Amino acid sequence: MDNTATATSVEVPRGLAGVVVTDTALGDVRGREGFYHYRQYSAVELAERRSFEDVWYLMFRGALPDRDRSAAFAAEIAPLRHLPAEVRDALPALARATALSGPLAGLRTALSLLGAAAGFRPVYDLEPERRAADALAACAAVPTLLTALHRLGQGLEPVEPRDDLPYAANYLYMLTGREAGPAEVRAVERYLISTIDHGFNASTFTGRVIASTGADVVACLTGAIGALSGPLHGGAPSRALDTLDAIGSTDRIDGWIRERVLAGDRIMGFGHPVYRTEDPRSRMLREIAREFGGPLVDFAVEVEARVEAILAELKPGRELHTNVEFYAGVVMELCGLPREMFTPTFCVARVVGWSANVLEQAVDSKIIRPAARYSGPTPPQVVPVVG
């Protein structure tokens, strides 16, 4: 037995819950308070008051820009949305190959190709300015890649990005082929801002682990995308909306919810591993949904109220509130986004947070290398000889 390894091992909770693994200046989630922030600012307040580009600038450069710096940053990003010819030419075949799995699966390959075509090098070998330039280029290209893959999968031609449109407006334009109205653009922009970063979630931590090896920016982001694709992480917005579809009408709410709760089934769009009170993102998105109004919003609000009431009755003492996915699905549906693009839209925002974390991690040359407790048969055993 390796007594040295045993002596230096530290037992931690399953899933690393609550374990502090590093320091970060990028933000934090205060679950008991129902509050989270980017750097020193409330994330929800940023979503209400600033543009996506301004918050991107904050995450990458540490401060909110003034009007001139904001305009200069937008002008810096715009040309990076256009794809190199070798990447653009490969997208039709990639869309065909991922027809059954969707744009997010295609993005993993497309983003890897972009990094290879652009000659991205390991962050370990780069100066901070070059790392930041690579991250900026990767983030700017993600909406173009995702919308192109989606449209090709639908038998449509990709829509070229427009340099004159802001990030959110350009994303909707490339997705649909038309300019969205100001209400839809602002709703989607607020959603995107609210999901840029959210503590050391699975995808962010994955990106940082890869960054700790010194790998290139795209390698880190591809790993993060893989983590996001899991339904327990980023795959819930469309599933939460599917729940509303399954319930169907107000007279079915109680029976449907009771059956699921008593069976111990998970109700998608409810619950969060960190928040012990209402998710502030859900609160903001509920208000955005109410600004649109309509039968879907009224139904969602009623389902939310009945789920909480039934849980209070059947599981007293267990608080369960809507998370970001519940009303995110409602808002994106109201803004005309297809359901298969709900999780990719989350990725359009989170890539900025991942990249900021990668850049922060790249400053630390210590590789992240935890230990595991072996639980198999007692070694060493004699290797049997094949007779």
Buried (B, 14 or more C-beta within 10 A) or exposed (E): EEEEEEEEEEEEEEEEEEEEEBEBEBBBBBBEEBBBBBBEBBBBEBBEEBBBBBBBBBBBEEEBBEEEBBEEBBEBBBEBBBBEEEBBEBBBEBBEEBEEEBBBBBBBBBBBBBBEBBEBBBBBEBEEEBBBBBBBBBBBBBBBBBBBBBBBBEEEEBBBBBEEBBBBBBBBBBBBEEBBEEEBBBBBBBBBBBBBBBBBBBBBBBBBBBBBBBBBBBBBBBBBBBBBBEEEBBBBBBBBBBBBEEBEEEEEBBEBBBEBBEEEEEBBBBBBEBBEBBBBBBBBBBEBBBEBEEEBBEBBBEBBEBBBEBBEEEEEEEEBBBBBBBBBBBBBBBBBBBBBBBBBBBBBBBBBBBBBBBBBBBEEEEEBEEEEEEEEEEEEEEEEEEE
